[in-house]
Amino acid sequence: MKFAVIQFPGSNCDQDCLAALKGLEGAQASYVWHKTTSLNGYDAIVIPGGFSYGDYLRCGAIARFSPIMKAVVEKAHAGMLVIGVCNGFQILCEAGLLPGALLHNVHHQFICKNTFIRAENNDTLLTASIPKGKPLKIPIAHGEGNFYADDTTMKKLNENGQILFRYCDESGAINPQANPNGTTDFIAGNCNEAKNVFGMMPHPERAADPVLGNTDGKIILESFYSMVKA
């Protein structure tokens, strides 16, 4: 299986993603520059974190119009698996591939720390092999991670099982103290209706190697990879 890791001017988690993906037995991964117009030959797409185009205007707002995004949208609509992490999540929302929007953190400060998240369902490729409710320690690093959607959209997300992860405490309990950015309904990640496009603010690629002192992120990546191979 071959992953395309999209690079925009300002991406800074592309190397982390590439290394984490190559750490999965049998997986291949390579960079795809934002000016490329084709994604043929790839099986899945990863849009990494960073500050694409300097995050001018709004996070992901300019990257959404980059040449590569036409191919990303086409492949997503055709059923290819796409995952966006942090800035990648913001880009997918801006492109209309995921519902909702990412607003400024409620306290208007950049956050970089470990958080805990838990899988809310087992009905997606990204969460299929993660025990429901199991707390995972995954780092965040963002200034605009406050997920927002209107009441109608939120109702739909819950009814369709499109909420992937919620922020929680170390024991897996959801409480206000566990919400790092004011995100609606504690949402840390969601997916589209077809459940082939995924977005999350926490960085699993930064918690995927023993040398980092944390491999909880690898659980997420391995869940995704094992289900795709199957």
N, C-alpha and C positions, 0 to 999 in steps of 0.2 A: 504494500500500500504506500502511495506517495502523497505527501502533504506539500501544499504550496504555502509558504510563509510570505505574506505580502509585506513589502517594504515601502514606506512612504518617507518623504523628507521629514525628519523628526521622530521616526520610530526609534525606540530605544530598548525594546524588549524582544526584538527579532532574534538576536543571538541566543537569548535565554530559551525562547520557544524552539528554535532549531535544535539546540542541545538536548532539551527535554524530550522532544519527539524522536530524535535519533537514539535516545536511550531506551526506547521501546523496542523490544526484540523484533527484528524483521521490518521495522518501519524505515521509510526513506523520507527525506525532507530537503527542500531546497528553497532558496530565496526567489521571489518574483518581484521585480522592480515595478513601481506604480505606473510607469509609462507603457508597460506591456499591455497588449490588448487580447491575449488568448490565455486560457488556462487548460487547454487540451493536454492530456497526458497525466493529469493529476486526479486523485481520488477524493481529496478533501482539501478545504481551504482554511487557513488560520490567519486571522488579522490580529497582530500583536498590539501590545500597549505602547505608550509613548506620548508624544506631543505632535501628531501629524500636522504639518504646515504651521507649526508653532501654536496650535490651538487658537489661531486668530478667528475672529467672529464668534465662534462657538466650537466646542470640542467636536471634531469629526465633520464639521459643516463644509469645509473645503475638500477634505479627502473624499467625501461622498461623490464629488464630481471628477475625481482623478480617472484617467483612461481605464485603469484596471477594473474599476468598479462596475463598468458595463458588463464585463465578463463575469464578475462575481455575482451580479444580479441574475444574469442569464443562467448560470450554473445552479444558483440557489433555486430558481423557479423550476429548473429541470430535475431537482431532487438531490443535487450534490450536497454533501455535508459541509457546513460552514460554522466556524466558531470564532467569536470575537472576544478578546480579553481586554478589559479596561477601556483604553482608547478604541480598541476594536469593537467593543460593545457599543460605544458612542457612535462610531461610524455606521454600524449596522442599523441602529435606530434612525440616524439621519437619512440613511438610504431607503428607509421604509421596509426593510427586511425583518425588523423586529418592532413590536409595539412599544409605545411609551417614549419617554425622553429622559436624559440624564441632566439634572439641574445642579447648580452649585451646592456644595455641602451646606447644610443648614447653618453652620457656624462660620461659613465663608473662609475656611482655612484648609490648606492642603494637609491630607492625612497620609502618613506612611507608618504602618504598624501591622502586627499580626492580629487577625480577627478569627472568629470561629463562625463557620457556616454549616448548615445541615441540608441534606437533600430532602426535597419535599415530596418527591414521587419517584417511582421506578419505571416510568412509562416512556423514558427517552433514552437514546443511545448514550447520552452523556452521564446519566444517573442509574442506568439499568443494574449495574452490579455494586452500587453503593447502598449499604443498608439505610433504609429510610430513617431519618432522624439522627443518624450518627454524626456527631460534631467533628468537623475537620478544621485544623488550624491552617489558614491560608492568609498570606499577607495581602494588604491593600496599599495602594499608592495613588491617590487621586484628589483632585480639587472639585470635580464635578461627577460625583457618584451617587447623587441623590435621585434615585429612580422615581419618576412620576408618571401616572396614567390617570385618566378620568375614571369616574365610578363605573361607567358602562364597560370600559376596557378592563378594569380590575375584576369585575364580575366575570367577564369572559375568560380572563387568564386563569382564575381559580376554577371555574367550571370545566375548562378544557385541559386542566393539568399542565399549563404552560409555565408555571412557576417552578424553576429548577432548584434554586437555593434561597434560603433565608438566613440572615445573620442571627446568631444565637450566642449563648454564653458557653463556657467550657463544658458544662454538663448537657448541653443541647437545648436548654430552656430559652424561650424567646421572651425578652423583657426590654424595656426602654434603654437600659444601660448597655445592651449588646448592639444597639443600632449606632454605627459610627458616623453616619452622615445625614440622618433624617429621612432616609429612603422610605417610600410608601410601603406599608405592610411588611417592612423588614426585608424587602426583596433584594437579593444579591445577584440574581441571574434569572433569565427567562428564555423562552424559545418561541418560534412561530407556530402557527396552527398545524402545519405539516410536520413539525418536530424534526426538521433537518437543519435549521439555523438556530444556533445557540449563542447567547451572550452572557457574560458574567464580569463583574467588576474586580473581584479578587483574582490574584495571580497564581494559578496552580503551577506554572512553570518555574516559579521562584521557590517552590517547596517540593522539588522532585528529585533531590539527590541527598544521600546521607551526609555529604560534606557540608551541606547547608544546615544540617541539624534538624531537618524536617522533610518527610517524604509523603505527607498527607496529600499534596498536590498530585503526586504520581498516581494515587488511587483514582483520581478523577480522569487523568489522561489514559490510564490503563483500562478503565471502564469503557471509555469512548472507543479506544483502539480494539479491545477484545470483542466488543459487540459489532463493530464494523467488519472485522475479519470474519466473524461468525456469519 
